[in-house]
Structure formats: C-alpha cells, structure tokens
Amino acid sequence: MNVSLTQELERFVQTKVQSGRYNSASEVVREALRLLEESDRARAAQLAEFNAELGRRLASLDRGERVDPVGVRNRLRRKSEERRKRRA
C-alpha cells in the first residue's frame, strides 16, 4: 500500500523518526492509525451510552414520569466536564 502525505505531514513524520522515538515512517503511521482506531472506539462507546440513556429517558416519559429540567442540566454539565477532563 502506498500513501500520499501532504508536505506538512511528511515533515511531521520525519521529525518523529528523527527524534528517535520511532525507527521508521511506517512505525509513525502505525501508531497514528492505532490512536485513530482507539479514538473511534471511544466515540462509538460514547454514542452507544448516549443512545441507551436517551432510550431510558424516552421510556420514562412514555410512562408519564416527570422530568426534572434542573437535574437534567446538572447531569449534562457533569458528564461534559468528565469528558473534558478525560481528554486533557
């Protein structure tokens, strides 16, 4: 497989190899793809969690259960803050 990179990405890869952390451009690309795959899995898990929570909330509305808007807002803020901390 041959891959074409922009000059900027090519320089980035070369810099990583020259740093001594990687032995070849292939190692840099493999690591980048591994990280992309990891990111995709995390996003998929996050989406599945969101969809499950949405399903639970819709089911509770169907049962006529009351929704506490302040509680919802607080949970959303808390989850958003947790995600932000995990990314940092």
PDB file with SEQRES, HELIX, SHEET and CRYST1 records, atoms N, CA, C and O in Angstrom:
SEQRES   1 A   88  MET ASN VAL SER LEU THR GLN GLU LEU GLU ARG PHE VAL          
SEQRES   2 A   88  GLN THR LYS VAL GLN SER GLY ARG TYR ASN SER ALA SER          
SEQRES   3 A   88  GLU VAL VAL ARG GLU ALA LEU ARG LEU LEU GLU GLU SER          
SEQRES   4 A   88  ASP ARG ALA ARG ALA ALA GLN LEU ALA GLU PHE ASN ALA          
SEQRES   5 A   88  GLU LEU GLY ARG ARG LEU ALA SER LEU ASP ARG GLY GLU          
SEQRES   6 A   88  ARG VAL ASP PRO VAL GLY VAL ARG ASN ARG LEU ARG ARG          
SEQRES   7 A   88  LYS SER GLU GLU ARG ARG LYS ARG ARG ALA                      
HELIX    1 AA1 GLN A    7  GLN A   18  1                                  12    
HELIX    2 AA2 ALA A   25  ASP A   62  1                                  38    
HELIX    3 AA3 PRO A   69  ARG A   87  1                                  19    
CRYST1    1.000    1.000    1.000  90.00  90.00  90.00 P 1           1          
ATOM      1  N   MET A   1       0.841  -1.169   0.000  1.00  0.00           N  
ATOM      2  CA  MET A   1       0.000   0.000   0.000  1.00  0.00           C  
ATOM      3  C   MET A   1       0.892   1.240   0.000  1.00  0.00           C  
ATOM      4  O   MET A   1       1.853   1.330   0.764  1.00  0.00           O  
ATOM      5  N   ASN A   2       0.566   2.162  -0.843  1.00  0.00           N  
ATOM      6  CA  ASN A   2       1.268   3.444  -0.877  1.00  0.00           C  
ATOM      7  C   ASN A   2       0.327   4.525  -0.384  1.00  0.00           C  
ATOM      8  O   ASN A   2      -0.859   4.529  -0.712  1.00  0.00           O  
ATOM      9  N   VAL A   3       0.858   5.432   0.396  1.00  0.00           N  
ATOM     10  CA  VAL A   3       0.054   6.517   0.947  1.00  0.00           C  
ATOM     11  C   VAL A   3       0.728   7.834   0.599  1.00  0.00           C  
ATOM     12  O   VAL A   3       1.939   7.987   0.762  1.00  0.00           O  
ATOM     13  N   SER A   4      -0.067   8.780   0.120  1.00  0.00           N  
ATOM     14  CA  SER A   4       0.461  10.112  -0.185  1.00  0.00           C  
ATOM     15  C   SER A   4       0.158  11.039   0.981  1.00  0.00           C  
ATOM     16  O   SER A   4      -0.968  11.089   1.476  1.00  0.00           O  
ATOM     17  N   LEU A   5       1.169  11.765   1.408  1.00  0.00           N  
ATOM     18  CA  LEU A   5       1.009  12.712   2.503  1.00  0.00           C  
ATOM     19  C   LEU A   5       1.270  14.119   2.003  1.00  0.00           C  
ATOM     20  O   LEU A   5       2.007  14.322   1.038  1.00  0.00           O  
ATOM     21  N   THR A   6       0.661  15.084   2.667  1.00  0.00           N  
ATOM     22  CA  THR A   6       0.991  16.470   2.366  1.00  0.00           C  
ATOM     23  C   THR A   6       2.421  16.715   2.828  1.00  0.00           C  
ATOM     24  O   THR A   6       2.964  15.947   3.623  1.00  0.00           O  
ATOM     25  N   GLN A   7       3.021  17.775   2.333  1.00  0.00           N  
ATOM     26  CA  GLN A   7       4.389  18.093   2.753  1.00  0.00           C  
ATOM     27  C   GLN A   7       4.456  18.318   4.261  1.00  0.00           C  
ATOM     28  O   GLN A   7       5.423  17.929   4.916  1.00  0.00           O  
ATOM     29  N   GLU A   8       3.428  18.944   4.795  1.00  0.00           N  
ATOM     30  CA  GLU A   8       3.395  19.211   6.232  1.00  0.00           C  
ATOM     31  C   GLU A   8       3.385  17.903   7.030  1.00  0.00           C  
ATOM     32  O   GLU A   8       4.123  17.765   8.005  1.00  0.00           O  
ATOM     33  N   LEU A   9       2.551  16.948   6.618  1.00  0.00           N  
ATOM     34  CA  LEU A   9       2.507  15.664   7.320  1.00  0.00           C  
ATOM     35  C   LEU A   9       3.798  14.880   7.122  1.00  0.00           C  
ATOM     36  O   LEU A   9       4.265  14.197   8.034  1.00  0.00           O  
ATOM     37  N   GLU A  10       4.365  14.980   5.942  1.00  0.00           N  
ATOM     38  CA  GLU A  10       5.629  14.292   5.682  1.00  0.00           C  
ATOM     39  C   GLU A  10       6.726  14.818   6.614  1.00  0.00           C  
ATOM     40  O   GLU A  10       7.502  14.043   7.173  1.00  0.00           O  
ATOM     41  N   ARG A  11       6.779  16.141   6.773  1.00  0.00           N  
ATOM     42  CA  ARG A  11       7.763  16.738   7.690  1.00  0.00           C  
ATOM     43  C   ARG A  11       7.503  16.285   9.129  1.00  0.00           C  
ATOM     44  O   ARG A  11       8.438  16.007   9.880  1.00  0.00           O  
ATOM     45  N   PHE A  12       6.232  16.215   9.498  1.00  0.00           N  
ATOM     46  CA  PHE A  12       5.872  15.770  10.845  1.00  0.00           C  
ATOM     47  C   PHE A  12       6.367  14.347  11.089  1.00  0.00           C  
ATOM     48  O   PHE A  12       6.957  14.062  12.130  1.00  0.00           O  
ATOM     49  N   VAL A  13       6.125  13.462  10.133  1.00  0.00           N  
ATOM     50  CA  VAL A  13       6.568  12.068  10.252  1.00  0.00           C  
ATOM     51  C   VAL A  13       8.085  12.012  10.341  1.00  0.00           C  
ATOM     52  O   VAL A  13       8.631  11.299  11.183  1.00  0.00           O  
ATOM     53  N   GLN A  14       8.766  12.753   9.487  1.00  0.00           N  
ATOM     54  CA  GLN A  14      10.232  12.761   9.503  1.00  0.00           C  
ATOM     55  C   GLN A  14      10.766  13.261  10.847  1.00  0.00           C  
ATOM     56  O   GLN A  14      11.748  12.735  11.370  1.00  0.00           O  
ATOM     57  N   THR A  15      10.112  14.274  11.392  1.00  0.00           N  
ATOM     58  CA  THR A  15      10.524  14.809  12.694  1.00  0.00           C  
ATOM     59  C   THR A  15      10.390  13.750  13.780  1.00  0.00           C  
ATOM     60  O   THR A  15      11.253  13.631  14.650  1.00  0.00           O  
ATOM     61  N   LYS A  16       9.307  12.982  13.727  1.00  0.00           N  
ATOM     62  CA  LYS A  16       9.102  11.920  14.718  1.00  0.00           C  
ATOM     63  C   LYS A  16      10.182  10.844  14.601  1.00  0.00           C  
ATOM     64  O   LYS A  16      10.686  10.357  15.613  1.00  0.00           O  
ATOM     65  N   VAL A  17      10.534  10.479  13.381  1.00  0.00           N  
ATOM     66  CA  VAL A  17      11.579   9.466  13.176  1.00  0.00           C  
ATOM     67  C   VAL A  17      12.923  10.019  13.655  1.00  0.00           C  
ATOM     68  O   VAL A  17      13.677   9.323  14.335  1.00  0.00           O  
ATOM     69  N   GLN A  18      13.216  11.260  13.303  1.00  0.00           N  
ATOM     70  CA  GLN A  18      14.489  11.870  13.693  1.00  0.00           C  
ATOM     71  C   GLN A  18      14.612  12.039  15.206  1.00  0.00           C  
ATOM     72  O   GLN A  18      15.721  12.095  15.739  1.00  0.00           O  
ATOM     73  N   SER A  19      13.482  12.120  15.892  1.00  0.00           N  
ATOM     74  CA  SER A  19      13.521  12.267  17.353  1.00  0.00           C  
ATOM     75  C   SER A  19      14.038  10.996  18.027  1.00  0.00           C  
ATOM     76  O   SER A  19      14.437  11.021  19.192  1.00  0.00           O  
ATOM     77  N   GLY A  20      14.027   9.881  17.283  1.00  0.00           N  
ATOM     78  CA  GLY A  20      14.495   8.618  17.835  1.00  0.00           C  
ATOM     79  C   GLY A  20      13.405   7.788  18.484  1.00  0.00           C  
ATOM     80  O   GLY A  20      13.642   6.643  18.869  1.00  0.00           O  
ATOM     81  N   ARG A  21      12.238   8.342  18.608  1.00  0.00           N  
ATOM     82  CA  ARG A  21      11.135   7.595  19.228  1.00  0.00           C  
ATOM     83  C   ARG A  21      10.637   6.485  18.306  1.00  0.00           C  
ATOM     84  O   ARG A  21      10.177   5.443  18.771  1.00  0.00           O  
ATOM     85  N   TYR A  22      10.731   6.712  17.017  1.00  0.00           N  
ATOM     86  CA  TYR A  22      10.288   5.727  16.021  1.00  0.00           C  
ATOM     87  C   TYR A  22      11.464   5.377  15.122  1.00  0.00           C  
ATOM     88  O   TYR A  22      12.318   6.221  14.849  1.00  0.00           O  
ATOM     89  N   ASN A  23      11.505   4.125  14.662  1.00  0.00           N  
ATOM     90  CA  ASN A  23      12.587   3.682  13.789  1.00  0.00           C  
ATOM     91  C   ASN A  23      12.312   3.944  12.321  1.00  0.00           C  
ATOM     92  O   ASN A  23      13.234   3.952  11.506  1.00  0.00           O  
ATOM     93  N   SER A  24      11.047   4.158  11.977  1.00  0.00           N  
ATOM     94  CA  SER A  24      10.709   4.355  10.566  1.00  0.00           C  
ATOM     95  C   SER A  24       9.403   5.128  10.439  1.00  0.00           C  
ATOM     96  O   SER A  24       8.645   5.277  11.397  1.00  0.00           O  
ATOM     97  N   ALA A  25       9.165   5.615   9.227  1.00  0.00           N  
ATOM     98  CA  ALA A  25       7.909   6.303   8.933  1.00  0.00           C  
ATOM     99  C   ALA A  25       6.735   5.346   9.115  1.00  0.00           C  
ATOM    100  O   ALA A  25       5.658   5.756   9.549  1.00  0.00           O  
ATOM    101  N   SER A  26       6.939   4.084   8.786  1.00  0.00           N  
ATOM    102  CA  SER A  26       5.871   3.089   8.949  1.00  0.00           C  
ATOM    103  C   SER A  26       5.433   2.974  10.403  1.00  0.00           C  
ATOM    104  O   SER A  26       4.243   2.842  10.688  1.00  0.00           O  
ATOM    105  N   GLU A  27       6.388   3.024  11.319  1.00  0.00           N  
ATOM    106  CA  GLU A  27       6.045   2.960  12.742  1.00  0.00           C  
ATOM    107  C   GLU A  27       5.200   4.160  13.150  1.00  0.00           C  
ATOM    108  O   GLU A  27       4.247   4.019  13.918  1.00  0.00           O  
ATOM    109  N   VAL A  28       5.542   5.331  12.643  1.00  0.00           N  
ATOM    110  CA  VAL A  28       4.774   6.540  12.958  1.00  0.00           C  
ATOM    111  C   VAL A  28       3.343   6.381  12.452  1.00  0.00           C  
ATOM    112  O   VAL A  28       2.389   6.674  13.173  1.00  0.00           O  
ATOM    113  N   VAL A  29       3.199   5.921  11.221  1.00  0.00           N  
ATOM    114  CA  VAL A  29       1.868   5.760  10.632  1.00  0.00           C  
ATOM    115  C   VAL A  29       1.073   4.696  11.389  1.00  0.00           C  
ATOM    116  O   VAL A  29      -0.115   4.886  11.648  1.00  0.00           O  
ATOM    117  N   ARG A  30       1.709   3.585  11.744  1.00  0.00           N  
ATOM    118  CA  ARG A  30       1.006   2.543  12.509  1.00  0.00           C  
ATOM    119  C   ARG A  30       0.503   3.085  13.845  1.00  0.00           C  
ATOM    120  O   ARG A  30      -0.630   2.815  14.244  1.00  0.00           O  
ATOM    121  N   GLU A  31       1.347   3.850  14.530  1.00  0.00           N  
ATOM    122  CA  GLU A  31       0.945   4.438  15.810  1.00  0.00           C  
ATOM    123  C   GLU A  31      -0.217   5.413  15.611  1.00  0.00           C  
ATOM    124  O   GLU A  31      -1.165   5.421  16.396  1.00  0.00           O  
ATOM    125  N   ALA A  32      -0.143   6.221  14.574  1.00  0.00           N  
ATOM    126  CA  ALA A  32      -1.224   7.170  14.291  1.00  0.00           C  
ATOM    127  C   ALA A  32      -2.533   6.437  14.018  1.00  0.00           C  
ATOM    128  O   ALA A  32      -3.590   6.848  14.497  1.00  0.00           O  
ATOM    129  N   LEU A  33      -2.464   5.359  13.255  1.00  0.00           N  
ATOM    130  CA  LEU A  33      -3.673   4.586  12.956  1.00  0.00           C  
ATOM    131  C   LEU A  33      -4.209   3.884  14.198  1.00  0.00           C  
ATOM    132  O   LEU A  33      -5.423   3.772  14.373  1.00  0.00           O  
ATOM    133  N   ARG A  34      -3.316   3.412  15.059  1.00  0.00           N  
ATOM    134  CA  ARG A  34      -3.755   2.786  16.307  1.00  0.00           C  
ATOM    135  C   ARG A  34      -4.502   3.796  17.171  1.00  0.00           C  
ATOM    136  O   ARG A  34      -5.540   3.480  17.751  1.00  0.00           O  
ATOM    137  N   LEU A  35      -3.966   5.016  17.253  1.00  0.00           N  
ATOM    138  CA  LEU A  35      -4.624   6.062  18.036  1.00  0.00           C  
ATOM    139  C   LEU A  35      -5.963   6.459  17.425  1.00  0.00           C  
ATOM    140  O   LEU A  35      -6.921   6.725  18.152  1.00  0.00           O  
ATOM    141  N   LEU A  36      -6.037   6.501  16.101  1.00  0.00           N  
ATOM    142  CA  LEU A  36      -7.297   6.810  15.427  1.00  0.00           C  
ATOM    143  C   LEU A  36      -8.336   5.733  15.715  1.00  0.00           C  
ATOM    144  O   LEU A  36      -9.500   6.032  15.979  1.00  0.00           O  
ATOM    145  N   GLU A  37      -7.899   4.478  15.663  1.00  0.00           N  
ATOM    146  CA  GLU A  37      -8.805   3.369  15.951  1.00  0.00           C  
ATOM    147  C   GLU A  37      -9.311   3.452  17.397  1.00  0.00           C  
ATOM    148  O   GLU A  37     -10.494   3.236  17.661  1.00  0.00           O  
ATOM    149  N   GLU A  38      -8.414   3.764  18.318  1.00  0.00           N  
ATOM    150  CA  GLU A  38      -8.780   3.911  19.729  1.00  0.00           C  
ATOM    151  C   GLU A  38      -9.798   5.042  19.902  1.00  0.00           C  
ATOM    152  O   GLU A  38     -10.770   4.903  20.644  1.00  0.00           O  
ATOM    153  N   SER A  39      -9.568   6.148  19.218  1.00  0.00           N  
ATOM    154  CA  SER A  39     -10.483   7.282  19.273  1.00  0.00           C  
ATOM    155  C   SER A  39     -11.853   6.913  18.708  1.00  0.00           C  
ATOM    156  O   SER A  39     -12.883   7.285  19.271  1.00  0.00           O  
ATOM    157  N   ASP A  40     -11.862   6.183  17.601  1.00  0.00           N  
ATOM    158  CA  ASP A  40     -13.130   5.750  17.003  1.00  0.00           C  
ATOM    159  C   ASP A  40     -13.904   4.847  17.954  1.00  0.00           C  
ATOM    160  O   ASP A  40     -15.122   4.978  18.078  1.00  0.00           O  
ATOM    161  N   ARG A  41     -13.210   3.936  18.623  1.00  0.00           N  
ATOM    162  CA  ARG A  41     -13.877   3.042  19.581  1.00  0.00           C  
ATOM    163  C   ARG A  41     -14.463   3.837  20.747  1.00  0.00           C  
ATOM    164  O   ARG A  41     -15.575   3.560  21.196  1.00  0.00           O  
ATOM    165  N   ALA A  42     -13.715   4.818  21.231  1.00  0.00           N  
ATOM    166  CA  ALA A  42     -14.197   5.639  22.345  1.00  0.00           C  
ATOM    167  C   ALA A  42     -15.436   6.424  21.931  1.00  0.00           C  
ATOM    168  O   ALA A  42     -16.395   6.526  22.696  1.00  0.00           O  
ATOM    169  N   ARG A  43     -15.419   6.978  20.724  1.00  0.00           N  
ATOM    170  CA  ARG A  43     -16.593   7.714  20.229  1.00  0.00           C  
ATOM    171  C   ARG A  43     -17.795   6.799  20.076  1.00  0.00           C  
ATOM    172  O   ARG A  43     -18.915   7.177  20.420  1.00  0.00           O  
ATOM    173  N   ALA A  44     -17.569   5.598  19.562  1.00  0.00           N  
ATOM    174  CA  ALA A  44     -18.663   4.639  19.387  1.00  0.00           C  
ATOM    175  C   ALA A  44     -19.257   4.261  20.743  1.00  0.00           C  
ATOM    176  O   ALA A  44     -20.475   4.152  20.878  1.00  0.00           O  
ATOM    177  N   ALA A  45     -18.408   4.062  21.739  1.00  0.00           N  
ATOM    178  CA  ALA A  45     -18.890   3.729  23.082  1.00  0.00           C  
ATOM    179  C   ALA A  45     -19.683   4.890  23.667  1.00  0.00           C  
ATOM    180  O   ALA A  45     -20.714   4.690  24.310  1.00  0.00           O  
ATOM    181  N   GLN A  46     -19.198   6.095  23.439  1.00  0.00           N  
ATOM    182  CA  GLN A  46     -19.881   7.286  23.935  1.00  0.00           C  
ATOM    183  C   GLN A  46     -21.253   7.427  23.271  1.00  0.00           C  
ATOM    184  O   GLN A  46     -22.235   7.752  23.937  1.00  0.00           O  
ATOM    185  N   LEU A  47     -21.318   7.185  21.975  1.00  0.00           N  
ATOM    186  CA  LEU A  47     -22.587   7.269  21.256  1.00  0.00           C  
ATOM    187  C   LEU A  47     -23.551   6.192  21.744  1.00  0.00           C  
ATOM    188  O   LEU A  47     -24.742   6.456  21.909  1.00  0.00           O  
ATOM    189  N   ALA A  48     -23.050   4.988  21.974  1.00  0.00           N  
ATOM    190  CA  ALA A  48     -23.897   3.908  22.480  1.00  0.00           C  
ATOM    191  C   ALA A  48     -24.443   4.264  23.864  1.00  0.00           C  
ATOM    192  O   ALA A  48     -25.610   4.010  24.159  1.00  0.00           O  
ATOM    193  N   GLU A  49     -23.599   4.849  24.705  1.00  0.00           N  
ATOM    194  CA  GLU A  49     -24.032   5.276  26.041  1.00  0.00           C  
ATOM    195  C   GLU A  49     -25.117   6.343  25.932  1.00  0.00           C  
ATOM    196  O   GLU A  49     -26.119   6.297  26.645  1.00  0.00           O  
ATOM    197  N   PHE A  50     -24.909   7.304  25.034  1.00  0.00           N  
ATOM    198  CA  PHE A  50     -25.888   8.366  24.827  1.00  0.00           C  
ATOM    199  C   PHE A  50     -27.216   7.788  24.352  1.00  0.00           C  
ATOM    200  O   PHE A  50     -28.274   8.154  24.865  1.00  0.00           O  
ATOM    201  N   ASN A  51     -27.163   6.887  23.372  1.00  0.00           N  
ATOM    202  CA  ASN A  51     -28.392   6.296  22.837  1.00  0.00           C  
ATOM    203  C   ASN A  51     -29.130   5.476  23.887  1.00  0.00           C  
ATOM    204  O   ASN A  51     -30.359   5.502  23.942  1.00  0.00           O  
ATOM    205  N   ALA A  52     -28.391   4.749  24.719  1.00  0.00           N  
ATOM    206  CA  ALA A  52     -29.018   3.973  25.787  1.00  0.00           C  
ATOM    207  C   ALA A  52     -29.703   4.899  26.789  1.00  0.00           C  
ATOM    208  O   ALA A  52     -30.830   4.644  27.213  1.00  0.00           O  
ATOM    209  N   GLU A  53     -29.017   5.965  27.159  1.00  0.00           N  
ATOM    210  CA  GLU A  53     -29.594   6.937  28.101  1.00  0.00           C  
ATOM    211  C   GLU A  53     -30.823   7.602  27.490  1.00  0.00           C  
ATOM    212  O   GLU A  53     -31.832   7.790  28.170  1.00  0.00           O  
ATOM    213  N   LEU A  54     -30.742   7.953  26.227  1.00  0.00           N  
ATOM    214  CA  LEU A  54     -31.886   8.557  25.544  1.00  0.00           C  
ATOM    215  C   LEU A  54     -33.070   7.593  25.548  1.00  0.00           C  
ATOM    216  O   LEU A  54     -34.205   8.000  25.799  1.00  0.00           O  
ATOM    217  N   GLY A  55     -32.807   6.330  25.272  1.00  0.00           N  
ATOM    218  CA  GLY A  55     -33.869   5.324  25.296  1.00  0.00           C  
ATOM    219  C   GLY A  55     -34.518   5.221  26.667  1.00  0.00           C  
ATOM    220  O   GLY A  55     -35.740   5.129  26.778  1.00  0.00           O  
ATOM    221  N   ARG A  56     -33.690   5.237  27.720  1.00  0.00           N  
ATOM    222  CA  ARG A  56     -34.238   5.173  29.084  1.00  0.00           C  
ATOM    223  C   ARG A  56     -35.092   6.399  29.386  1.00  0.00           C  
ATOM    224  O   ARG A  56     -36.162   6.291  29.984  1.00  0.00           O  
ATOM    225  N   ARG A  57     -34.610   7.561  28.968  1.00  0.00           N  
ATOM    226  CA  ARG A  57     -35.352   8.808  29.236  1.00  0.00           C  
ATOM    227  C   ARG A  57     -36.667   8.838  28.466  1.00  0.00           C  
ATOM    228  O   ARG A  57     -37.695   9.240  29.011  1.00  0.00           O  
ATOM    229  N   LEU A  58     -36.644   8.420  27.216  1.00  0.00           N  
ATOM    230  CA  LEU A  58     -37.880   8.394  26.428  1.00  0.00           C  
ATOM    231  C   LEU A  58     -38.877   7.401  27.015  1.00  0.00           C  
ATOM    232  O   LEU A  58     -40.079   7.664  27.042  1.00  0.00           O  
ATOM    233  N   ALA A  59     -38.378   6.263  27.483  1.00  0.00           N  
ATOM    234  CA  ALA A  59     -39.258   5.270  28.103  1.00  0.00           C  
ATOM    235  C   ALA A  59     -39.896   5.837  29.370  1.00  0.00           C  
ATOM    236  O   ALA A  59     -41.072   5.590  29.637  1.00  0.00           O  
ATOM    237  N   SER A  60     -39.128   6.593  30.145  1.00  0.00           N  
ATOM    238  CA  SER A  60     -39.696   7.177  31.367  1.00  0.00           C  
ATOM    239  C   SER A  60     -40.766   8.212  31.023  1.00  0.00           C  
ATOM    240  O   SER A  60     -41.765   8.329  31.733  1.00  0.00           O  
ATOM    241  N   LEU A  61     -40.563   8.961  29.943  1.00  0.00           N  
ATOM    242  CA  LEU A  61     -41.595   9.909  29.509  1.00  0.00           C  
ATOM    243  C   LEU A  61     -42.845   9.168  29.058  1.00  0.00           C  
ATOM    244  O   LEU A  61     -43.963   9.588  29.356  1.00  0.00           O  
ATOM    245  N   ASP A  62     -42.656   8.062  28.338  1.00  0.00           N  
ATOM    246  CA  ASP A  62     -43.798   7.257  27.893  1.00  0.00           C  
ATOM    247  C   ASP A  62     -44.596   6.730  29.083  1.00  0.00           C  
ATOM    248  O   ASP A  62     -45.810   6.553  28.986  1.00  0.00           O  
ATOM    249  N   ARG A  63     -43.925   6.481  30.197  1.00  0.00           N  
ATOM    250  CA  ARG A  63     -44.614   6.001  31.399  1.00  0.00           C  
ATOM    251  C   ARG A  63     -45.241   7.153  32.180  1.00  0.00           C  
ATOM    252  O   ARG A  63     -45.885   6.938  33.207  1.00  0.00           O  
ATOM    253  N   GLY A  64     -45.048   8.367  31.690  1.00  0.00           N  
ATOM    254  CA  GLY A  64     -45.635   9.534  32.349  1.00  0.00           C  
ATOM    255  C   GLY A  64     -44.817  10.063  33.501  1.00  0.00           C  
ATOM    256  O   GLY A  64     -45.312  10.866  34.293  1.00  0.00           O  
ATOM    257  N   GLU A  65     -43.575   9.630  33.613  1.00  0.00           N  
ATOM    258  CA  GLU A  65     -42.729  10.105  34.708  1.00  0.00           C  
ATOM    259  C   GLU A  65     -42.292  11.540  34.447  1.00  0.00           C  
ATOM    260  O   GLU A  65     -42.054  11.936  33.305  1.00  0.00           O  
ATOM    261  N   ARG A  66     -42.195  12.292  35.499  1.00  0.00           N  
ATOM    262  CA  ARG A  66     -41.828  13.703  35.422  1.00  0.00           C  
ATOM    263  C   ARG A  66     -40.325  13.850  35.148  1.00  0.00           C  
ATOM    264  O   ARG A  66     -39.512  13.056  35.622  1.00  0.00           O  
ATOM    265  N   VAL A  67     -39.985  14.862  34.389  1.00  0.00           N  
ATOM    266  CA  VAL A  67     -38.580  15.164  34.098  1.00  0.00           C  
ATOM    267  C   VAL A  67     -38.189  16.405  34.888  1.00  0.00           C  
ATOM    268  O   VAL A  67     -38.872  17.427  34.845  1.00  0.00           O  
ATOM    269  N   ASP A  68     -37.088  16.298  35.602  1.00  0.00           N  
ATOM    270  CA  ASP A  68     -36.576  17.429  36.369  1.00  0.00           C  
ATOM    271  C   ASP A  68     -35.562  18.167  35.502  1.00  0.00           C  
ATOM    272  O   ASP A  68     -34.430  17.704  35.358  1.00  0.00           O  
ATOM    273  N   PRO A  69     -35.946  19.317  34.915  1.00  0.00           N  
ATOM    274  CA  PRO A  69     -35.032  20.010  33.998  1.00  0.00           C  
ATOM    275  C   PRO A  69     -33.722  20.451  34.652  1.00  0.00           C  
ATOM    276  O   PRO A  69     -32.676  20.439  34.002  1.00  0.00           O  
ATOM    277  N   VAL A  70     -33.764  20.834  35.910  1.00  0.00           N  
ATOM    278  CA  VAL A  70     -32.540  21.252  36.605  1.00  0.00           C  
ATOM    279  C   VAL A  70     -31.612  20.053  36.770  1.00  0.00           C  
ATOM    280  O   VAL A  70     -30.402  20.166  36.576  1.00  0.00           O  
ATOM    281  N   GLY A  71     -32.179  18.913  37.128  1.00  0.00           N  
ATOM    282  CA  GLY A  71     -31.375  17.698  37.267  1.00  0.00           C  
ATOM    283  C   GLY A  71     -30.753  17.277  35.948  1.00  0.00           C  
ATOM    284  O   GLY A  71     -29.594  16.865  35.905  1.00  0.00           O  
ATOM    285  N   VAL A  72     -31.525  17.380  34.870  1.00  0.00           N  
ATOM    286  CA  VAL A  72     -31.009  17.035  33.539  1.00  0.00           C  
ATOM    287  C   VAL A  72     -29.845  17.943  33.185  1.00  0.00           C  
ATOM    288  O   VAL A  72     -28.799  17.478  32.733  1.00  0.00           O  
ATOM    289  N   ARG A  73     -30.031  19.247  33.393  1.00  0.00           N  
ATOM    290  CA  ARG A  73     -28.969  20.214  33.078  1.00  0.00           C  
ATOM    291  C   ARG A  73     -27.709  19.915  33.891  1.00  0.00           C  
ATOM    292  O   ARG A  73     -26.599  19.949  33.359  1.00  0.00           O  
ATOM    293  N   ASN A  74     -27.884  19.624  35.172  1.00  0.00           N  
ATOM    294  CA  ASN A  74     -26.727  19.339  36.029  1.00  0.00           C  
ATOM    295  C   ASN A  74     -26.000  18.070  35.591  1.00  0.00           C  
ATOM    296  O   ASN A  74     -24.770  18.028  35.575  1.00  0.00           O  
ATOM    297  N   ARG A  75     -26.770  17.028  35.235  1.00  0.00           N  
ATOM    298  CA  ARG A  75     -26.140  15.781  34.759  1.00  0.00           C  
ATOM    299  C   ARG A  75     -25.371  16.023  33.467  1.00  0.00           C  
ATOM    300  O   ARG A  75     -24.258  15.527  33.298  1.00  0.00           O  
ATOM    301  N   LEU A  76     -25.971  16.792  32.551  1.00  0.00           N  
ATOM    302  CA  LEU A  76     -25.289  17.084  31.284  1.00  0.00           C  
ATOM    303  C   LEU A  76     -24.002  17.860  31.519  1.00  0.00           C  
ATOM    304  O   LEU A  76     -22.978  17.572  30.900  1.00  0.00           O  
ATOM    305  N   ARG A  77     -24.051  18.833  32.404  1.00  0.00           N  
ATOM    306  CA  ARG A  77     -22.844  19.606  32.717  1.00  0.00           C  
ATOM    307  C   ARG A  77     -21.769  18.719  33.331  1.00  0.00           C  
ATOM    308  O   ARG A  77     -20.593  18.821  32.982  1.00  0.00           O  
ATOM    309  N   ARG A  78     -22.182  17.845  34.254  1.00  0.00           N  
ATOM    310  CA  ARG A  78     -21.230  16.951  34.919  1.00  0.00           C  
ATOM    311  C   ARG A  78     -20.581  16.003  33.914  1.00  0.00           C  
ATOM    312  O   ARG A  78     -19.365  15.807  33.934  1.00  0.00           O  
ATOM    313  N   LYS A  79     -21.401  15.411  33.031  1.00  0.00           N  
ATOM    314  CA  LYS A  79     -20.855  14.492  32.030  1.00  0.00           C  
ATOM    315  C   LYS A  79     -19.937  15.223  31.056  1.00  0.00           C  
ATOM    316  O   LYS A  79     -18.903  14.692  30.649  1.00  0.00           O  
ATOM    317  N   SER A  80     -20.318  16.438  30.689  1.00  0.00           N  
ATOM    318  CA  SER A  80     -19.481  17.227  29.789  1.00  0.00           C  
ATOM    319  C   SER A  80     -18.129  17.520  30.438  1.00  0.00           C  
ATOM    320  O   SER A  80     -17.088  17.429  29.786  1.00  0.00           O  
ATOM    321  N   GLU A  81     -18.149  17.867  31.704  1.00  0.00           N  
ATOM    322  CA  GLU A  81     -16.908  18.150  32.430  1.00  0.00           C  
ATOM    323  C   GLU A  81     -16.046  16.893  32.547  1.00  0.00           C  
ATOM    324  O   GLU A  81     -14.824  16.969  32.420  1.00  0.00           O  
ATOM    325  N   GLU A  82     -16.671  15.738  32.788  1.00  0.00           N  
ATOM    326  CA  GLU A  82     -15.925  14.481  32.867  1.00  0.00           C  
ATOM    327  C   GLU A  82     -15.240  14.173  31.539  1.00  0.00           C  
ATOM    328  O   GLU A  82     -14.080  13.763  31.517  1.00  0.00           O  
ATOM    329  N   ARG A  83     -15.955  14.370  30.432  1.00  0.00           N  
ATOM    330  CA  ARG A  83     -15.362  14.126  29.106  1.00  0.00           C  
ATOM    331  C   ARG A  83     -14.198  15.073  28.852  1.00  0.00           C  
ATOM    332  O   ARG A  83     -13.165  14.671  28.317  1.00  0.00           O  
ATOM    333  N   ARG A  84     -14.370  16.323  29.236  1.00  0.00           N  
ATOM    334  CA  ARG A  84     -13.307  17.311  29.040  1.00  0.00           C  
ATOM    335  C   ARG A  84     -12.061  16.921  29.833  1.00  0.00           C  
ATOM    336  O   ARG A  84     -10.945  17.054  29.331  1.00  0.00           O  
ATOM    337  N   LYS A  85     -12.237  16.444  31.062  1.00  0.00           N  
ATOM    338  CA  LYS A  85     -11.098  16.036  31.894  1.00  0.00           C  
ATOM    339  C   LYS A  85     -10.402  14.811  31.321  1.00  0.00           C  
ATOM    340  O   LYS A  85      -9.177  14.712  31.373  1.00  0.00           O  
ATOM    341  N   ARG A  86     -11.185  13.866  30.768  1.00  0.00           N  
ATOM    342  CA  ARG A  86     -10.576  12.667  30.179  1.00  0.00           C  
ATOM    343  C   ARG A  86      -9.732  13.024  28.963  1.00  0.00           C  
ATOM    344  O   ARG A  86      -8.708  12.388  28.714  1.00  0.00           O  
ATOM    345  N   ARG A  87     -10.149  14.035  28.202  1.00  0.00           N  
ATOM    346  CA  ARG A  87      -9.399  14.434  27.008  1.00  0.00           C  
ATOM    347  C   ARG A  87      -8.140  15.207  27.356  1.00  0.00           C  
ATOM    348  O   ARG A  87      -7.195  15.241  26.568  1.00  0.00           O  
ATOM    349  N   ALA A  88      -8.117  15.825  28.522  1.00  0.00           N  
ATOM    350  CA  ALA A  88      -6.966  16.670  28.903  1.00  0.00           C  
ATOM    351  C   ALA A  88      -5.770  15.853  29.297  1.00  0.00           C  
ATOM    352  O   ALA A  88      -4.727  16.410  29.642  1.00  0.00           O  
TER     353      ALA A  88                                                      
END                                                                             
